Amino acid sequence: MNEFNGNLIVISGPSGSGKSTLIKRLMSEEKNIYFSISSTTRPPRENEQHGLNYFFISEDDFKKSIKNDEFIEWAKVHNFYYGTSINKIYEALKLGKNVIFDIDVQGHEIVRKKISNLTSIFVTTPTITELKNRLLGRNLDDITTIQRRLDNATGEMKFIKNYDYLIINDDFERAYLQFKSIYLATKSRVANTNLDFIKDWKINRKDKNGNI
């Protein structure tokens, strides 16, 4: 990924683990971040906006995009399709943006195969009971959907070892400090740093008086 000037960060974890809140806080404090907005076939929830939270499209349009190879990754989750536009990601990276993905474990596996030089973070609650309480507290889904999310979360735990970092979000301020620290560290990755400044380094030579 040396042709890109920006960094790519993938964040995954169960619904209700706090990923969106962490990202929102970071974007309020840091500049030059491009948050990758996914396309989905699921209906929008209350207060969600097209083009802000997701691109809400029909299943037919989604399948056309798959056929045209327009997604860097896509997956079917909770009976709905989710995918991320490849062109917008590459454009942001070339402009030096720090791109953040909020995608599931399937998407992470696909993206890592295509772009190996990325940073990945898995966020979770300490227990499934805590996750259940958060999902119930959000009051966004019915019991059947919540149970499906909990079942998926159990399966996602098996993929933690494939990530670079793990954040257990049992205390938001502490979790955010970890998240921001990882983000700041990625900005100093040599692989994505312009090294042209090295050209200005010259070997110092002593003058005729022996001074450097």
N, C-alpha and C positions, 0 to 999 in steps of 0.2 A: 504493500500500500504506500510505497515511497513517493508515488506520483501525486499523492494527496497531501495537503497542508494541514488538514484538520485531524481530529481524533474521533474514534468511534467507540461509544460506550453502550453496551447492551445491559439492560436491567430486566430481570425476570423474577417471578415469584407468584404465589397464590393470590387470587383476587381477595382484597381485604388486608393484605400484608402492609400496605402503606406506600407502595411504589409511587403512585401519583402525587401524594402529598410531599414526598421527598423531592421529586422532580420539580414540582411547582415552587417549593421553597428555594431550591438551587437556582432556578431561572429568575427568581426575583432578586437574587443577590449577585449573580454572575452574568456577564455579557458574552456575546459571541457564541451562544448556544442555539443549535437548531434542533428542535424536538420533532422527531419523525412522527407524523400523523398517519396512522394506519387507515386503510379502507376496510369496511366491514359490511356484511349483509344483515347484521342484527339491527333491529329497530332502535332508534335513539331513546335513551332514558330521559326522565324529566331533567330539564336544565342543560342537556347536552346539545351542542350546536354543530351543524354540518361544517366541516372545514376547520373547526376549532378543537373538538375532541376526537372526532373521526370523520372520514369521508363515508357517508352512509349511501351505499349503492345497492342495486338489485343483484340477485344471484346471477342473472344472465350477464350483466355487465362485468361482474367479478370474473366469471368463467371466460369471458372474452379477453380480459386482461391477462389471465393465466395463459391462454392460447397464444397471446402476443408477446409473452415473456416480459411483462412489464413489472413484475414483482421480484425484489431481491429475495423475499421469502413469503410464503403463505401457508396457512394451515386451517383446518376445520376444528374449531373449539366450541364446546357447548352447542353443537349443531349449527353453528354459524361460521362463515368464512371470514378470515382476517388476513390482510396482506400489506406489504410495505413497498411503495414505489421505488424502483431502483434508480431512476434518473434523478429524482430530487435529492436522494442521498448523495450520489456522486457529485452533483453540482455543489451541494453544501460543503462537502469535504474539500473540493478543489478551491473553494473560496476561503478555506481556512477555518470553517465553522467546526465546533465541537458538537458532533451529532449524538443524540441520545435516543436509543430505541427502547420502548417498553413492549417487549414481545415475550411470548411463551417459550417453554423449553424446546419445543419443536422448531420454532423460528430461530432460536439461538444456534442449534445444531446446523441448520442450513446456512445461516449467515457466516458462521465460523469457517465453514468449508470454502466459502467464496472470498472472504476477507479475513485472513488469519491474524492480522495484526490489529486486534481489537481488545478492549478491556470489558470483561463481563462480571456482573454483580448479581447475586441471588439474594432476594430479600424475603424473609419469612417471619411469622410470629413464633414464639418459643414452643407453643403447643397447638394442637388442632382444636382444643377446647377454646383457646383464646381466639383463634381464627373464626370459629363458629359464632362466638359472641359478637365479634366485630361485624360479621356478615348480617347477623340478626339486627344489630344496632343500626346498620345503614338503612334498613327498611326499604331496600331497592328491589329485592327478589322474593319470589314465593318460596315455600319450604322445599319444593321439588328442585328448584334451581340451586338453592343453597346446598342441598345434599349433593347435587352433581358437582358443584364447585369444590366441596370438601373431598369428594372422591378423586377429583382431578388433582387437588393439592397433595393428597397422599402419594399419587403417582409421580408428581413433580419432584418430590423429595429425593427420589432416586438419581436425579440428574445434578444434584448440588456439586458433586465432585468434578463436574465438567466446567465449573465456573472458576474465575480467578479469585473472587472475593465473596464472602458470606456476611450478610448483615442480619442479625436477629433483632427485629424491631420490637423490643419489649419496653423501651424507653425512647420516645421520639427524638429528644434532643441529642442523646448519645448516638442514636442511629444516624441522625442527620450529620453529626460531626464526622462519623466514619464515611458516610457517602460523599460529603464535600471534600474530605481529605483524599479520597481515591480520585475524585474528579480533578483536583488540583495537581495530583501526581501525574496524571495522564498528559497534562499540558507540557510536562518536561521530558517526555519520552524522546530519546535521541532519534528514533526511527521517523518521527514526525516533526523534527525540528530543522529549520533552515540553518545549515552550517556554513553559509557563505561568509560569515564573520571571520572564519579561520584564515581566509585569504589575507586579512589585514595583519595577521601575526607575522612578525619578522624576528629573526634571530638578532639579539642585541650584541653588538661588538664593542670592544673597548676602544676608546679613543687613544691618541698618541701619549696621553698622560696616564693611561692605564685605568681610566674611569669608565664605568659602564654607562 
